Structure formats: C-alpha cells, structure tokens
Amino acid sequence: MVAAFRRPYPAYRVNAYQAAAANPMSEMNTTPLIDVLLVLLIMIIMSVPLAQHQLDVDLPQPTPTDTVIPPAPQISVVIQPQGTVLWDGEAVTRSELQSRLASAAAMNPEPVIRFRPDPQASYDDAVQVIALIGDAGLDKFAFDGNEQFRTFGKD
C-alpha cells in the first residue's frame, strides 16, 4: 500500500502577493533589475573622469623691458680645512662673522650668502657657520661648489 503524499507546509498563501492556487505570478520581480541598474550606474560614474574645475586668475602684466632689476649682491663664505672662515676671501673670527652677518641682514636688497665648505673641512664647523647664518635671519642662502662632492667616497 502506497502512502499518500503529504506536503510539509500548509497550502495557504505564503505571502500577500501570492495566491494559494497554483496560478503563475503575473508581476515581474524588479528587485534584481534595480540592483543591476544601480551597479551599472556606479560603474559609469566611476569611469567618467571628474570635471576639471577652473579658476580665473588675473596674472600680473610683464614689466617693460627697459626696467632692469639689479642683481642682489653676493657674499662668499668659505670654510677651509683647518676651520678658518673666509668672508669674501678675508679670514674672520666667529664674532666678526656674526657682526658681518647682522650687517648683511640689514642691507637692502638682502645679499645672497654663497656657502662653500672645503671637502676636508670639519662637518661641525660647517654646521656652526650655517647655524650662525640662520640665526642672523638671512633668507637668501645657497650652497656653492656642490660639484666637488659629486665623487665623494668613490675611490
């Protein structure tokens, strides 16, 4: 004898949109369609480059060519291997260097300090002179003669 088939759940409505009868669903499920469209929209937004913002700037007009701006004076500071500091070729002590740096900071236009340590000069001496230049408030500072260190340590 064969037992009758019994459903594991009652045959009433599972949800409000589904009839208890075996009628096919006449509405299209739009949730997967909306998900796909949102993914495509995000991909399009990510692939389109952002608009470049532009800002109009009024640039200054060039000065006439007959106006010549004089170059700033240049002062050479050299450190020799024995620790002697040269100010434009003249040996100076640390106190003289401080007073000359203070007078150079007061000059208008401010001079360019061209610092050139000897390759055999002490690193500590170079750092002390650079600190004196910085303490004097001089903003125009340049290292001179860096090409002599191009092969430093290559024998």
N, C-alpha and C positions, 0 to 999 in steps of 0.2 A: 504494500500500500504506500502510495506516494503522499507525502505531507504537503499541505497547501503552502504556497509561498507567502510569507508574511513580510510586509515592509518594516524596516527598522524604525520608521518615524511615521507619524500620522499623516494622512493625505489631506491636510488642510493647508491654507495659504501659508507660505513660508515668509513672505513679506507683503507689504501693502500693494505692491505693483504686480505681483504675480498671482494669477488666478489659480484656484485649486485644481481646475481642469487642466488637461494636457494641451491647452491652446498655446501655439507658438507666441513668443514675445514679439509684439509688433513695433516696439520702440528700439531705436538704436542706442547702444551704450556709448555715450560721448566722452566718458572719463578718459579712456586711453587716447582718444583723438586729441583732447585738450592737452594731455601730457606730452604727446608728440609735438604738438604745435608750440608749446612753451619751450621745449628743448630746442626746436629749430629757431625760435625767436632769440634765445640766449646765444646760440651759435652764430647767428647773423650779427647780433650786437657785438660779440667778441671779435668777429672777423673784420668788421668795418673799422678803419682807423678813426681815432678820435679827431674831431675838428681842431685845427690849429688856431689858437686864439692869437689875435693880432692886436698890437697896441701901437698907436701912432705916437711917435716921439719927435719932438721938434729938435733937430740937431743944430748945433751952432754952425754959423756960416764960417767958411775959411777966412783967415785973416789975409789982408793984402800981402803980396809978395815983397813989397818994399819994407815991411816991418821985419826987422831981423832981431831975434831974441838972442842976446849974448849968452854964450855957454857959461854954465856955472864954473866957478874956479875949482881946481882940483888940487888936493893936498895929498902927497905921498907919505905914508907911514910904513917904514920898513923895520923889521926885526932881524938883526944879524945873529949869527950862530952863538956868539958869546953873550947875547941878551941885550945888546945895545939897541936902543930905539932911535931911528933916524926920522926927523921931521923935515921933509923936502930935502933930504941929503945932509942935514945938520944933526949931530948927535945931541939928544936931550935926555934929561933925567925924568923920572916919573912925575915929579912935582911940576917941572916945566911942561911936560906933556899935558898934564891936567889943565894948566893955565892956558896953554895954546888951544886946547880943545874947547875950553869955555869961551875964548875969544872967537873961535871959528863958529861956534853955535850962535853967537850974537851977530854974525855977519849977515848981510842981505845982498844978494841971494846966498843961501846956505851952500857952502862948498861941499864937493864930493870928496869923501875920505877914501883914498885908494890904499887898501891894506895889502902889503906884500911881505909875508914872512919868508925868511930863508928856509930852504928844505932842512937844514941842520939845526934850526932854531928850536928852542925848548917849546913844547906844547903849552906848558904852564905860562911861559912868558907871553905867548900869543893870546891865550885866554884872558890874561890880566889886561893886556892892551885893548882887546875887544870889549871887555867889561868897562874900561875907562871911557872908551868911545861911546858906548851905550849910556853910561851914566851922565855924560856931558849933554845928552839929548840930541845928538846928531842923527838925523834920519837918513841922510844920503851916504850910504856906506857900500863899498864894493871891494871884492877880493880881486887882487891883481896878480897876474902871473900864475894862474892855475895850470897852465900848460906844462910847467916844470914838474908838476906832480903826476903827470899822465902815466909815467912808467914807474911810479913809486912802488917799491917792493918787488919789482920784476928784474931779476939779475940773470 
